[in-house]
Amino acid sequence: MAALLHDLIFESASRFPSHTALKYKASTLTYGQLSERVEQCSRSLMAIGVEKYDRIAIYLPKCLESVIATFGASAAGAVFVPINPALKPHQVSHILLDCDARVLISTRSKYRALEPALAYCVDLQGIILIDGYEDLDLRDISQKLLAWDDLLGLSHPSSGHQVIDADVASLLYTSGSTGEPKGVILSHRNMVTGAKSVAQYLKNGATDRILAVLPLSFDYGMSQLTTAFLVGAGVVLINYLLPMEVLNTLAKERITGMAAVPSLWNLLVQLPWSSEAAENLRYITSSGGAVPVETTELLRQVLPSTEIFLMYGLTEAFRSTYLPPDQIQRRPTSIGKAIPNAEVLVLKPDGTPCEAEEPGELVHRGSLVAMGYWNDARATEERFRPVPNRIEALPGREIAVWSGDIVKMDSEGYLYFIGRNDDLIKTSGYRVSPNEIEEVFYGSGLVSEVVALGIPHTTLGQTIALVVVPRPDMAVTGDDLINACKKRLASYMIPAVIEFRAAIPSNPNGKVDRKQLAQEIMESFNE
């Protein structure tokens, strides 16, 4: 089995050379063709002087070139840095500067937007544009500019620098909900182990066709590629504007597996599903936040023959837990148990285990634990810390990732997400989970989306604010919501403020942007 990330493609090409590996719009690549393109890209990067561990930034929408560049950089022994195409120029320039990118692969339009900031990226030596550089003013460009086709016309005797599974494969930048994005350092071992673990419990095989909806800069999105390439399955790439495009693609491409974040599932369950969209869908997964129980129930009704996997993951460990589909009806709010080849602990601040039902921090140990944060020793020391040795005779101390997420474990070992340590609302001396409040309001049937937030308060510590998107077919007031839910909420959990909106803001990975929402509400209070 593959030990290096790019070998996922090469080994599947040797077993299934004529199987479809990748499709984007009308273009398709078999595993044999994809393997050749990745090898060619690797030799081309070597030809322009890419050294081992050089960072190759990939600022592209999902397309064939973005996948080829990703695995070509890996095969060359470089470190690929996927950048979410939804990020703005100042966010992209932060990443380029932070990781000292040597090469940037992008498009003409994105290059034009970035151009003023690129002058400060002194380590950036080459820019490769997949659609060429015609009509660009080249007079003030300090980096070497190449068209993608010209790059692939170059070659080198070696296909790449020698690497081992402990070497760095990628920097995945977090969404920056608590400050500037941080680059999570992932090794080949991290990413390949993650692919093997997830493909095992999803039972992925060569006949699967997986829809890649999520950004490839998101660990959850990248996982759709790695799990598929491990087993020789096909991947269909989509950049959608409207949720209905997703359902249409499910039907047209006879998709068997799909992953999405809760906010997208909340939208998709409100749409009319055709029988063609559902008939081939063997499984769906959700991660990146809690799925409302109401949404899960609607998905079960729409997709009675589809297995639903509720999962939890963090970029620092790629994937951590999943709830088996046969447990959803019994434990609809659980994030399940540890994925294969990982152990998930619930620990107190001193590192001792919590009792059943006692809240504590989720700590992940095993070969999926990342190598730390790029250029940030302090944050690495805070998040990547030892866990007590269970065998006292063992030398040294194992490093685990302390997630910052508060969970509890029931007596049967199933985990339940309570909230991020910094998202918990502290009001009237109580610690309140936003998810617990949100679940009650979703259960009212009056809202499409809802977010609970803690807003600073002089006497309570924090007061609870609710941001709501009402169901489109209902005229709902704040009093309606409170009256429908107050019997299920303790008095200190009842929102003091309810704000109605047409949509909830999300970060580039599709997760609810709680930080932005809280800032907007606080600013409205101060007006």
C-alpha positions in Angstrom: 0.0 0.0 0.0 1.1 3.6 -0.7 3.3 5.3 1.9 3.6 8.6 0.0 0.7 10.8 -1.0 1.4 10.9 -4.7 1.7 7.1 -4.7 -2.0 6.9 -4.2 -2.4 7.9 -7.8 0.5 5.9 -9.2 -0.5 2.6 -7.5 -4.2 3.0 -8.6 -2.9 3.7 -12.1 -1.0 0.3 -12.1 -4.2 -1.5 -11.0 -6.9 0.4 -12.8 -5.3 2.3 -15.7 -8.5 2.7 -17.7 -10.8 3.6 -14.7 -12.0 7.2 -14.6 -10.0 9.1 -11.9 -11.1 12.6 -12.4 -13.8 14.6 -14.2 -14.3 18.3 -14.4 -17.1 19.7 -16.7 -16.6 17.9 -20.0 -13.0 16.8 -19.4 -12.1 13.4 -18.0 -8.8 11.7 -17.0 -8.3 8.0 -16.5 -5.9 6.9 -13.8 -3.3 6.1 -16.5 -3.7 9.7 -17.9 -3.7 11.3 -14.4 -0.6 9.4 -13.4 1.2 10.6 -16.6 0.2 14.2 -16.0 1.3 14.1 -12.3 4.7 12.6 -13.4 5.0 15.3 -16.1 4.2 18.1 -13.7 6.7 16.8 -11.2 9.5 16.7 -13.8 8.5 20.2 -15.0 8.7 21.6 -11.4 12.2 20.0 -11.1 13.2 21.7 -14.4 12.4 25.2 -13.1 14.6 24.5 -10.0 12.1 23.5 -7.3 14.0 22.1 -4.4 13.0 19.6 -1.7 10.5 21.2 0.8 10.0 24.3 -1.4 6.4 25.6 -0.9 4.2 25.5 -4.0 1.1 27.7 -3.5 -2.0 26.6 -5.5 -4.6 29.4 -5.7 -7.1 27.8 -8.1 -10.8 26.8 -8.2 -11.4 23.0 -8.3 -10.2 21.9 -11.8 -8.0 19.3 -13.4 -4.9 21.6 -13.1 -5.4 22.1 -9.3 -5.3 18.3 -8.7 -2.4 17.7 -11.1 -0.4 20.6 -9.5 -1.1 19.3 -6.0 0.1 15.8 -6.5 2.8 16.9 -9.0 4.3 19.1 -6.2 4.1 16.1 -3.8 5.9 13.8 -6.4 8.6 16.5 -6.8 9.3 16.4 -3.1 7.9 19.9 -2.6 5.3 21.0 -0.1 1.9 22.0 -1.7 -0.1 24.8 -0.1 -3.7 24.9 -1.4 -5.3 28.3 -1.0 -9.0 28.7 -0.9 -10.1 30.5 -4.2 -12.7 32.4 -2.1 -9.9 34.2 -0.1 -9.3 37.9 -0.8 -5.9 39.2 -2.0 -4.7 40.4 1.5 -5.5 36.9 2.9 -3.7 35.2 0.1 -0.6 37.5 0.4 -0.5 36.7 4.2 -0.3 33.0 3.3 2.3 33.5 0.6 4.5 35.5 3.0 4.0 33.2 5.9 5.0 30.1 4.1 7.7 31.8 2.0 6.1 30.3 -1.2 8.6 29.7 -4.0 6.1 29.1 -6.8 2.5 30.3 -7.2 0.0 28.5 -9.6 -3.1 30.5 -10.3 -5.2 32.2 -13.1 -4.8 35.5 -14.9 -7.8 37.1 -13.1 -6.5 36.1 -9.7 -3.0 37.2 -10.6 -4.3 40.7 -11.5 -6.0 41.1 -8.2 -2.9 39.8 -6.3 -0.3 41.8 -8.3 0.1 44.8 -5.9 0.9 42.5 -3.0 3.2 40.2 -4.9 6.0 42.8 -4.8 6.4 42.0 -1.1 6.7 38.2 -1.7 10.5 38.3 -2.0 10.8 34.5 -1.9 8.3 34.0 -4.8 10.4 33.2 -7.9 7.9 31.8 -10.3 4.3 32.3 -11.2 2.4 29.8 -13.4 -0.9 30.8 -14.9 -3.1 27.9 -16.1 -4.8 30.2 -18.7 -1.6 31.9 -19.9 -0.4 35.5 -19.5 -1.6 37.2 -22.6 -2.8 40.8 -22.1 -0.8 41.2 -18.9 1.6 44.1 -18.4 4.9 42.3 -17.8 7.0 45.4 -17.2 6.8 45.4 -13.4 6.8 41.7 -12.8 9.8 40.6 -10.8 9.0 36.9 -10.8 9.4 34.6 -13.8 6.0 34.1 -15.4 5.0 30.9 -17.2 1.9 29.5 -18.8 0.8 26.1 -17.6 1.2 24.5 -21.0 4.8 26.0 -21.3 5.6 24.6 -17.8 4.5 21.1 -18.8 6.7 21.4 -21.9 9.8 21.4 -19.7 11.3 18.2 -18.3 14.0 17.0 -16.0 15.9 13.7 -15.8 14.6 13.2 -12.3 10.9 13.0 -11.4 11.4 14.3 -7.9 13.6 14.6 -4.8 13.6 11.5 -2.5 11.2 11.8 0.4 9.9 9.5 3.1 6.6 9.2 4.8 7.7 11.4 7.8 8.5 14.3 5.4 6.3 17.3 5.0 3.7 17.0 2.3 1.4 20.0 2.7 0.6 23.1 4.6 -3.2 23.5 5.1 -4.1 26.9 6.4 -6.9 27.1 8.9 -9.8 29.5 8.4 -8.4 31.9 11.0 -11.5 32.1 13.3 -9.2 33.1 16.2 -6.8 35.4 14.3 -4.6 35.1 11.2 -4.7 31.7 9.4 -2.1 29.3 10.6 -0.5 26.7 8.4 -0.9 23.2 9.7 2.0 21.0 8.8 0.9 17.6 7.5 3.3 14.8 6.6 2.8 12.1 3.9 2.1 9.7 6.7 -0.6 11.9 8.2 -2.4 12.2 4.9 -2.1 8.6 3.7 -3.1 7.3 7.1 -6.1 9.5 7.0 -7.1 8.2 3.6 -6.8 4.6 4.7 -8.8 5.2 7.9 -11.7 7.1 6.3 -11.9 4.8 3.2 -12.1 1.8 5.6 -15.2 2.9 7.5 -16.9 4.4 4.4 -16.1 1.1 2.6 -14.9 3.0 -0.5 -14.1 0.9 -3.6 -13.1 1.3 -7.2 -16.7 1.5 -8.3 -17.5 4.6 -6.2 -18.0 8.0 -7.9 -17.4 10.8 -5.3 -18.6 14.4 -5.7 -16.0 16.9 -4.6 -18.1 19.9 -3.4 -15.8 21.3 -0.7 -12.6 23.4 -1.3 -9.5 21.4 -1.7 -7.8 23.8 0.7 -10.1 22.3 3.4 -8.8 19.1 4.9 -12.3 17.6 4.6 -12.3 18.6 0.9 -8.8 17.2 0.3 -10.0 13.9 1.9 -12.4 13.3 -1.0 -9.4 13.1 -3.3 -7.2 11.0 -1.1 -9.8 8.4 -0.2 -10.9 8.0 -3.8 -7.3 7.8 -5.2 -6.4 5.2 -2.5 -9.0 2.7 -3.9 -9.2 3.7 -7.6 -12.6 5.5 -7.3 -13.6 8.4 -9.6 -13.9 12.0 -8.4 -16.2 14.6 -10.0 -15.1 18.2 -9.3 -17.8 20.9 -9.0 -17.7 24.6 -8.4 -21.3 25.5 -7.8 -23.2 28.7 -7.3 -26.6 27.4 -6.4 -27.4 24.3 -4.2 -29.6 23.0 -7.0 -26.5 22.5 -9.1 -25.3 20.0 -6.6 -28.5 17.9 -6.9 -28.4 18.0 -10.7 -24.8 16.8 -10.6 -25.7 13.9 -8.3 -28.2 12.7 -10.8 -26.2 13.4 -14.0 -22.9 11.8 -12.7 -24.5 8.9 -10.8 -22.7 9.9 -7.7 -22.3 7.3 -4.9 -20.6 9.4 -2.2 -20.7 13.0 -1.2 -19.4 15.1 1.7 -20.6 18.5 2.8 -20.8 20.8 5.8 -24.0 21.3 7.9 -24.9 24.7 6.3 -25.1 23.1 2.9 -27.1 20.1 4.1 -29.5 22.6 5.7 -30.1 24.1 2.3 -30.2 20.8 0.3 -32.9 19.2 2.4 -35.2 22.1 1.6 -34.9 21.4 -2.2 -36.9 18.9 -4.2 -34.7 15.8 -4.7 -35.3 13.8 -7.9 -35.2 10.0 -7.7 -32.2 10.2 -10.1 -30.2 12.3 -7.6 -30.8 9.8 -4.8 -30.8 6.4 -6.4 -27.1 5.9 -6.7 -26.1 7.7 -3.5 -24.6 5.0 -1.3 -23.4 7.3 1.5 -23.2 11.0 2.6 -21.0 12.5 5.3 -21.1 15.7 7.3 -18.4 17.4 9.3 -17.3 20.9 10.2 -20.0 21.5 12.8 -23.1 20.0 14.3 -26.0 18.9 12.0 -29.4 19.8 13.5 -31.4 16.8 14.4 -34.2 18.1 12.2 -31.9 18.2 9.2 -30.7 14.6 9.8 -34.3 13.4 10.0 -35.1 15.1 6.7 -32.1 13.6 5.1 -33.2 10.2 6.3 -36.6 10.7 4.7 -35.2 12.0 1.4 -32.5 9.3 1.3 -33.9 6.2 2.8 -31.4 3.9 1.1 -28.3 6.1 1.8 -26.0 5.7 4.8 -25.4 8.9 6.7 -22.1 9.4 8.5 -21.9 12.2 11.0 -18.2 13.0 11.6 -15.9 15.3 13.6 -12.5 16.4 12.5 -9.9 19.1 12.9 -7.2 20.1 10.5 -4.6 19.3 13.1 -5.6 15.6 13.0 -7.4 15.4 9.6 -10.3 13.3 10.9 -11.1 12.1 14.4 -14.5 10.5 14.9 -17.5 9.2 13.1 -21.0 7.9 14.1 -22.0 4.7 12.4 -25.2 5.1 10.4 -27.0 2.4 12.5 -26.6 4.7 15.5 -28.1 7.9 14.1 -31.7 7.2 15.2 -30.5 6.3 18.7 -27.9 9.0 19.2 -28.7 11.8 16.6 -26.5 14.4 18.4 -23.4 12.2 18.8 -20.2 12.6 16.9 -19.5 8.9 17.5 -16.2 7.2 18.4 -12.6 7.4 17.1 -11.9 6.5 13.5 -9.8 3.4 12.8 -6.1 3.8 13.9 -6.8 6.7 16.2 -7.7 7.2 19.9 -9.8 10.1 21.1 -9.6 11.0 24.8 -11.7 13.4 27.0 -9.3 15.0 29.4 -9.3 17.5 32.2 -6.8 20.4 32.0 -4.3 18.4 34.1 -4.4 15.5 31.6 -6.5 13.1 33.7 -9.5 11.4 32.1 -13.0 12.7 32.6 -15.7 10.6 34.0 -18.7 9.6 31.8 -20.9 12.6 31.0 -18.2 15.0 32.4 -17.3 17.7 29.9 -13.6 17.9 29.0 -11.3 18.7 26.1 -11.1 16.4 23.1 -7.6 15.1 22.7 -6.6 13.1 19.6 -3.6 10.7 19.6 -2.1 8.6 16.8 -0.4 8.8 13.4 -2.9 11.5 12.1 -1.6 14.1 14.6 0.0 16.9 12.5 3.6 18.1 12.9 2.5 21.5 14.3 2.0 25.0 12.9 4.3 26.6 10.4 6.3 29.5 11.7 4.5 29.5 15.0 6.3 27.7 17.8 4.2 29.2 20.5 0.9 28.1 19.0 2.4 24.7 18.4 3.4 24.3 22.1 -0.1 25.3 23.2 -2.0 22.9 20.9 0.4 20.0 20.4 1.2 18.7 23.9 2.1 15.4 25.6 -0.4 13.0 27.1 0.5 11.0 30.2 2.3 7.7 29.4 0.1 4.7 30.2 3.1 2.5 30.4 5.6 4.1 32.9 8.6 2.3 31.4 8.2 3.9 28.0 10.9 6.6 27.4 9.8 10.1 26.3 6.3 11.4 26.0 3.9 11.1 23.1 2.6 14.3 21.5 -1.1 14.5 20.9 -3.3 17.4 19.6 -5.5 19.1 22.2 -8.4 20.3 20.1 -9.8 23.2 22.1 -13.2 21.6 21.7 -15.3 20.6 24.7 -17.0 17.2 24.5 -18.4 14.6 26.8 -18.5 10.8 26.5 -21.4 8.6 27.6 -21.1 5.3 29.4 -20.9 3.4 26.1 -18.0 5.5 24.8 -19.9 7.7 22.4 -18.8 11.3 22.2 -21.0 14.5 22.1 -19.8 17.9 21.0 -20.5 20.7 23.4 -18.7 23.6 21.7 -15.3 25.2 21.2 -13.8 26.3 24.5 -13.8 29.9 23.2 -17.4 29.7 21.8 -19.0 28.6 25.1 -21.3 31.2 26.4 -20.6 32.3 30.1 -23.8 33.8 31.4 -25.1 34.2 35.0 -22.4 32.0 36.2 -23.3 29.1 33.8 -21.4 27.7 30.9 -23.8 27.3 28.0 -23.3 25.4 24.8 -24.5 27.3 21.7 -25.3 24.0 20.0 -27.7 23.1 22.8 -29.7 26.3 22.3 -29.6 26.1 18.5 -30.9 22.5 18.5 -34.0 23.6 20.5 -34.8 26.4 18.0 -34.2 24.1 15.0 -36.6 21.7 16.6 -39.4 24.3 16.6 -39.7 23.9 12.8 -39.8 27.7 12.4 -36.2 28.4 11.3 -34.0 27.4 8.4 -30.8 28.5 10.1 -30.0 29.7 13.6 -26.8 30.7 15.5 -26.5 31.4 19.2 -23.8 33.8 20.4 -22.5 35.2 23.7 -22.3 39.0 23.7 -20.5 40.9 26.5 -22.8 42.1 29.3 -21.9 44.3 32.3 -23.6 42.2 35.0 -24.3 38.7 33.4 -20.8 38.3 31.9 -22.4 37.5 28.6 -26.0 37.7 27.3 -27.3 35.4 24.6 -28.1 36.7 21.1 -29.8 34.6 18.4 -29.3 35.1 14.7 -32.1 33.5 12.8 -33.0 32.8 9.1 -36.8 32.0 9.3 -38.4 29.4 7.1 -39.4 31.0 3.8 -43.0 29.8 4.0 -43.5 31.3 7.5 -44.0 34.8 9.0 -42.2 34.4 12.4 -41.6 36.9 15.1 -39.2 36.8 18.0 -42.0 36.2 20.4 -43.2 33.3 18.3 -39.7 31.7 18.7 -39.4 32.3 22.4 -42.9 30.9 23.1 -42.2 27.8 21.0 -39.0 27.1 22.8 -39.0 28.5 26.4 -40.4 25.2 27.8 -37.3 23.4 26.7 -34.8 26.0 27.8 -33.6 27.0 31.3 -34.3 30.7 32.1 -30.6 31.6 31.8 -30.5 30.0 28.2 -33.3 32.1 26.8 -32.0 34.6 24.2 -32.2 38.3 25.2 -31.7 39.4 21.6 -33.1 37.9 18.4 -32.0 39.2 15.0 -33.6 38.1 11.8 -31.5 37.8 8.6 -31.8 36.6 5.1 -28.6 34.5 5.3 -25.9 33.5 7.8 -22.3 34.5 7.0 -19.9 31.7 6.5 -16.1 31.4 6.2 -14.4 30.2 3.0 -14.8 26.6 4.1 -18.6 27.0 4.5 -18.6 26.9 8.3 -20.6 29.5 10.2 -18.4 32.6 10.9 -19.3 33.1 14.6 -16.6 35.7 15.1 -17.9 37.9 12.3 -21.5 37.5 13.5 -20.6 38.4 17.1 -18.7 41.5 15.9 -21.6 42.7 13.8 -24.1 42.3 16.6 -21.8 44.1 19.1 -21.4 47.0 16.6 -25.2 47.2 16.2 -25.5 47.5 20.0 -23.1 50.4 20.1 -24.7 52.4 17.4 
